[in-house]
Amino acid sequence: MSSIIREVVLRHAITDAPKAGDFEIVERRLPATPPAGTVQVRLLWLGLDPYVGQVLRNRHMGESAPAPGEPLLGEGIAIVLASNDPAFAAGDHVVGNCGWTEEAIVPATRLRRVDPTIAIAEHLGVLGMPGLTAWAGMTQLAKVRAGDIFTVDAAAGVVAGTAGQIAKIEGATVIGVAGGVDKCAIATGRYGFDDCVDYKLDGWEEKLPNGITIHFENVGQRVLDAVLPRLATNGRIVLCGLAQHYGDGSVARLPVGPIIGKRAQIFGLVVYDFFARRDEWVAYAAPHIREGRLVEFQDVADGLENAGAQIERVALGTTQGRALVRVSG
């Protein structure tokens, strides 16, 4: 017998940062049996990243914007209800792009099985795309090592938090940049950073260290302008995100002269380049997670009806840690 499920979709096309009112809940009917090569899943957790807002506005290099009423991009953790593919069985826990929905029928090729003995939501954060992003930037591009002085902005977020913890594991000194006392407390208290600079305070730039050997950029111009004069000769900069510029249409620019003078290396980080190496990241991370050296901080909204408000908070930068929606228990 077919079932009726709820799903969040765009109410209308958007060109600005997403707001809660841009979304609505619709009902869909799923077939009684998943077609060959597909799996029926029930969503447990939905992860919401800053890049999703760019996708919804059709400003992202990897995905096209969905039309109003179409399924939305959303990586989620789900449990398999029924499978018509030999790779999966009922009861498996999986992660993949399942949409903003209670249940879905998903091509098996879009899913991967995960270890449920590790805290399940962490497969969307520290073990998911954010963690893979941090690992790629730190170990494959910047090649962090003992003695590095490492800075990262958006320090309360899961990408920055994971990058900083990797740096600590490898023997670096870690300084975060974040907006507000609470976010700085997450960086130092939860993630174990050596220090965190609050950019909302006057003169915050002067609290950054000199001799920065690696900087991991998630925000944009205002932090880059403060970091570059303090970069060590032969310093490395990983350009991961530009959250400052996503909502206002402004453009970040790097001054060529100081970069040449510092003999700096600039790395553009696109996580899609590393998807095939996800197992390497999981093998690196899992023992550190089990031993408490690699953790995350979660900002959880309950229920699909609050997914639109949660992505609005992501776009505004007011979430603290990994932005998640708990869809079902």
N, C-alpha and C positions, 0 to 999 in steps of 0.2 A: 504494500500500500504506500502511495506517495505521501510525503510529509510537507507541511508548510512551515517555513522558517523566516526569521527576520534578518534583514540585511541593511547596513547603512550605505547610502549612495549620495552623490552630489545632487543637490536640489537644482542647481544651475551652474553654468560654466563660471569659473572665477579667474580673475587676473591679479588679485591682490593676495596677501597672506590669508590663509583660510581662517574662517570664523565659525563658531558653533552653528549659526543660522544658515550656513551654506549647505548643511547636510539634512537628510531626512531618513527615516526608517521605512522600508518597504517590505512587503511580504513576497516570497517566492515559493514555488512548489518544486520540490526535488523529486526525481523519479524514484520508484520503489527499489530499483536495483541499479547500482553504478554500472555504466557501460564498460566494455572491455578496455583494459589499460588505465582505468581510473579507480579512485578510492573515495569512499564517503567518510568525511571526518566531522567531528564536533570540536569547535574551537574552544580552547581553554584560555589562552592569552593572546592578545594582539599587541605587537610592538609598533610604536610610532616614532619615527626618526625625523630630524629636520628636513632631510631631502624629500620626504613625502609631500611637504608643502610645495616644493619646487615642481614635483611631478604633477600635482593637481593643477598647477598654473601653466603646465606645458613648457617648463623652463629647465628640464633635467635632461642630461645627455643620454641617459640609458633607457628612459621610458617615455611614452606618449601619454598625455592627459586623457583620462577616461571621460567619455561623454556623460552628461547628466543621466542618472538611472543605471549606468553600467557598473559592474563590480569595481571596487577600489583596490589599489595596490596595498598590500599589507602582509608582512611576514608574521606568521603566527605559530604558536604551539598548539597542536591538536591531538586528539586520540582517534584512532581508526575505528569506525563503527562497522564498516563493511568494505571488502576489497574485491576487485575483479582484476587484480594483478598479482602474480606470484611473489613479487618482492615485498608485499605487505600483508599483514593479517590483522583481524579485529583485535583490539587491545594494544596495538603498537602505538607508541608516542612518536610523533613526527613533527618536523618543522618545515615550513614552506610558505609560499604566497597563496594563502587561502581566502584572502579578502576580509572585509569588515562584516562578518556574518556569524550566525550561530552555528550553522552547518553548511558544508559545501561538498560538491563532487569535484575532485581535483585530479588532473593527470598525474599518474604515479611518478612520472619523470620530474615533476615539480617538487617532490617531497624527499626528505631524507630522514631515516630513523635516528632517534636520539636516545641517550642513556637516561632513563628516568630516575636512576639512583643519585644523579646530581640534581640539585634544586631545579625544578622543571623550568621555571621562568628564566633562569640564567641562560638557557639555550637561545633566548632572544637578545640577550645583553652581552655579558662577558664572553659567552661561547658563540654568540651569533654574529651578525654582520658588524655591529659596533666593535666587538672584541677582535674580530678578524682585521678590521680597519686599523686598530691600534697596533696589533702585532706586525702587520705588513709595514706600517710606517716606521716602527721602532727597530725591528730586527732585520728587515729586508732592504729598507731604504736608508735610514739614518745610521743603522748598525750601532745601536747604543752599546756602551761598554763601561766598565768600572772607571770612575773618575770623571765622567761627563757631568756637566752642569746643565740640567734639563729644565726647560720651562714649557708650559702648556696652558692655553686659555680655555674658557668654558670648563673649568677644572672640576666642577661638580658633576658633569655629564659622564656617561659610561664610556665614551670613546677616550676622553681625556683621562678619566680615572683609571681606565685599564692601561693606557699608555704610560701614565705615571707609575703605576704599580710594576709594570714590566721594567721600567727604568730602575726602580728600586731593587727589584730582583737581580738585575744585572750590575748593580753596584754604583749607580749614579746618584747625585744629589738632585732632588725634585722640588721645584717651586711652581705652584699653580697660580693662575690669574682667574678671578671669578668676581661676580657682582654681588656683594652683600656678605654680612657676617655669617649667615646660615650656610651659604654655599661654600664659603671658605672653610667652615667647620666640617663640612662633608669631606673636602679635599684632605684636610689634615687629620681629622678624627676617624673617618671611615676608610679612606684610601691610604692613609699613612704618609702623605706628602711631608716633606721637611718644613715647608712654609707655604703660605698662600697670600697673595697680594689682592686686596680689595680695590678694584678699579673705580668704585664709586666714591672713594675718598680722595680729597685734594692731594695732589703730589704723589699719587700712587706710583707713577713711573720711576720715581727716585728710589723706591723700595725694591725694584728689580735688581738682581745681581749683575755685576760685570763679569765678562768672560763666559757668557752663555755658549755652550758648545753645540747644543741641539735645542731648537724651538719647534714645537708642534702647533700649527696654526689652525684654529677652528672658527675664528670670529671675523678677522679682517683688518682694515686699515689702522684702527686706533691702537691695536696691540702691536702690529707689525712696526708702526712708527716708533713705538717705545722700545721694542726689542732690538732693532737693527743697530742702534749706536752702542748697544751693550753686548753685541755678538762677538765672540772670540774670533781671531784670525783662523780661517779654515772651518768656521762654524757651519752647521747643517740646519736647514729649515725645511720642514715637511709641511707642504700646503695641503690641508685636508678639507677644510670647510670655510665658508665665508658668511656665517650666519648674520653678521652685521648688515650685509648688503642684500640679503634675500628679500626683505620686505620693502626697502625703499628704492630699489633700482640703481643705487650708487655702485661705483666700480672701484675695486681695490687696485692699487698700483704699487709696484716695487721700484724704488729708486735705484737705477742701475749703478751710479757712481759708488755709493756705499757698499753695494754687493761686490763690485770689483775690488774695492779697497780691502774688504774683509776676506777676499778669496773664498767667498761663501759658496756652498753647494745648495741648490734649490731643488727639491723633489716635489713633483706633482703627484698626489696620491689619489688613485681611483680604485676603490676596493674591488670592482668587477675583475680587475686584472689578476686577483689572487683567489678567486672563488675555487679554482681547481686545487688549491693548496689548503683548503679548510681543515683537512684531517691533520696537517702539520700543526696548525694552530691549536686544535683540540688536544693533540698529544702533548704539546707544550703546557697548555693551561690546566688540564685536568688535575694533575698532581698538586699544583699550586692552589687550586680551588679547594681540594680536599684537605689541605694542610693550613688553610686560612690565610695564605699570602696573597690571594687574588680574589677580591670581593667586588660587589657592586652595591649601589644604592638605588632603590626603586621608588618611583613616583607613580602610584597606582590609582586609576579611576575605575570604579565598579560599574559594569554594565555597558552594553553597546550604545545605549541612549546617551552616554556621556563621552563617546569617542570623539564627536565633533568638538566638544569643549576642550578635550585633552589635546587634540592637534592644534587648536588655537593657542593653548598655553605653550606648546612646543614652539610654535612660530613666534610667540612673544618673548621666549626665553625665560619663562617663569617656572618651568618645571625644574625639579631638583633630582638629578640622577636619571636613571633609565625610565622613560615614559612608557607606561604599559596600560592596557585596558584588560581587566579581568572579565572575561566573557562568561565563563561557567566554572563551577568548582572542580 
